[in-house]
Amino acid sequence: MNARHPGTGEALPTHSPFAEHLVRERDHLNTVLARAVALGADRDDVAAAVRELRPVVDGLAPALDAAELAGVVDALVSTATRCVAARRWRPDSAERWAVLALAPQVLPWLRTAPAVTVAALTDAARPVAARGDTTGWGRRVSAAAEVAGAATLAAPGGRAPEGLAAPGSPAATVRDVVLVAAWRSGLVRYRQAALRAAAALPSPVAAAVLDLAPGSDVGAVLERHASDPWWWPGQAAAASHGPAPAVSRFGGFRGFGGPWLTLPLVVGPLPGEPGLLWAVRTARPQAEDWTLVCDVHGWAVLRAAPGAEERPAPGATDRTPPAGVPWLDDVTGQASTLTPSTHLTLVSREHSYSLDLVRVPR
């Protein structure tokens, strides 16, 4: 006789670790499913989401003991049903991808901190999908988990060697890795927190999540990048390749997913790390001040809070495009600054809703 799905009564396949666990923990899992339904989830959608978890759990089960399996099932079922209730369990949703595709790639952390791991992945997946490189983020997170797991398995007694023992709990390590990977994949708003988190990670794990070569001096890289947001190992050669300078483009028309309804005007750099913060203004229907935050990994445009910082005023500008750029449009505003490695010029143009950052290595 086939086992029955808790809460729905549907037949479950036999010889499935996931199905067997659902039967053993029927009362507890019924409570989890009922909570999702009470929050507005459709019962059939909840049942369908739980069914999607079966191949994931059955694939992980041979590497887990009974207690670990129970923790993983509870974390996956709780998160999946929460996403269903929030209308975020769709074929194209980042949260669903994080649960079904990314979570199985971080087995070392599922073993030790399943609830925190699955929650951290799903909570970060949506903003990364909206503003960053989801594929790169997932690859960096799984690479860090692989490094941490391989070192632990190779160590006597299954304990991480001293060089890989993070000062915090496994849960803190997972959160730090997810944060650092998000920044490295384009979410520049996390920059300061990510730099601190990366410095706290074991060096091999930090190198993996930062996409640095094994054995890199992570501390030296982070220290140099903290003072030069547009430097990163390997980027200098890319920026100077060929006769033209490197050009990065930010912003765009709001109707196409950008921040602005009217053309932006570059005002000038803001105090702080050189090249990280720039003042921008739009003129219609009324003047609005904005802050462009950008580094070598990503960018964001934020509304400037009135009086939050001293901002430069728009002034006369040289309307000549910087040398070597691939466009001839008239310049409406431009401002320059120097970092230890690069000369940066941010340019607004007469017919563009985007800003161009022109980089010339020093």
KAFENLIN-V207506 format. One record per pair of residues at least 6 apart in sequence whose C-alpha atoms are under 7 Angstrom apart, sorted by the first residue. I is the first residue (numbers start at 1). J is the second residue. Records with the same first field share a line. If there is no record, write none. Layout:
BEGIN
I->J / J
END
This chain:
BEGIN
2->11 / 12 / 13 / 14
3->11 / 12 / 14 / 23
4->10 / 11 / 12
5->11 / 12
6->22 / 26 / 29 / 30
7->30
8->47
12->19
13->19
16->58
17->58 / 61
18->54 / 57 / 58
32->78
33->81
36->81 / 82 / 85
37->43
39->85
40->85
41->84 / 85
45->84
46->81 / 84
49->80
50->77
53->100
56->100 / 104
57->73
61->69
68->111
71->114
72->110 / 114
75->114 / 115 / 118
76->99 / 118
79->119
83->89
88->95
89->95 / 96
90->96
94->125 / 126 / 129
95->122 / 125 / 126
98->121 / 122 / 125
99->118 / 122
102->138
103->118
105->142
106->142 / 145
108->145 / 149
109->117 / 145
110->117
112->170
113->170 / 171
116->171
117->174
120->175 / 178
121->178
128->134 / 182 / 187
131->186 / 187
132->185 / 186 / 187
133->185 / 186
136->185
137->181 / 182 / 185
140->181 / 208 / 209 / 211
141->177 / 178 / 181 / 209
143->208 / 209
144->205 / 208 / 209
147->205
148->164 / 205
151->160
152->158 / 159 / 160 / 161
155->161
163->202
164->202
165->202
166->173 / 201 / 202
173->201
176->197
177->209
179->194
180->194 / 197 / 198 / 209
181->209 / 210
183->190 / 191 / 194
184->210 / 297
185->297
186->297 / 298 / 299
187->298 / 299
188->294 / 295 / 297 / 298 / 299 / 300
189->300
195->222
198->206
199->219
203->218
204->214
207->213 / 214 / 216 / 218
225->231 / 232
227->273
228->274 / 339 / 340
229->275 / 276 / 295 / 296
230->295 / 296
231->296 / 341
236->361
239->245 / 246 / 361
240->361
244->324 / 325
245->324 / 325 / 358 / 359 / 360
246->358 / 359 / 360
247->356 / 357 / 358 / 359
248->356 / 357 / 358
249->354 / 355 / 356 / 357
250->354 / 355 / 356
251->258 / 259 / 353 / 354 / 355
252->258 / 259 / 260 / 353 / 354
253->259 / 260 / 261 / 353
254->260 / 261
259->301
262->282 / 284
263->282 / 352 / 353
264->280 / 281 / 282 / 348 / 353
265->280 / 281 / 282 / 332 / 333 / 348
266->279 / 280 / 281 / 333 / 334 / 335 / 347 / 348
267->279 / 280 / 281 / 312 / 313 / 314 / 333 / 335
268->278 / 279 / 312 / 335
269->277 / 278 / 279 / 335
270->277 / 278 / 279 / 311
274->337 / 338 / 339
275->337 / 339 / 344
276->293 / 294 / 295
277->291 / 292 / 293 / 294
278->291 / 292 / 293
279->290 / 291 / 292 / 311
280->289 / 290 / 291 / 292
281->287 / 288 / 289 / 290
282->288 / 289
289->303 / 304
290->301 / 302 / 303 / 304
291->301 / 302 / 303 / 304
292->300 / 301 / 302
293->299 / 300 / 301
294->300
317->333 / 334
319->330 / 331 / 332
320->331
321->328 / 331
329->349 / 350
330->349 / 350
331->347 / 348 / 349 / 350
332->348 / 349 / 350
333->347 / 348
334->345 / 346 / 347 / 348
335->345 / 346 / 347
336->344 / 345 / 346
337->343 / 344 / 345
338->344
341->361 / 362
342->359 / 360 / 361 / 362
343->359 / 360 / 361 / 362
344->357 / 358 / 359 / 360
345->357 / 358 / 359
346->355 / 356 / 357 / 358
347->355 / 356 / 357
348->355 / 356
END
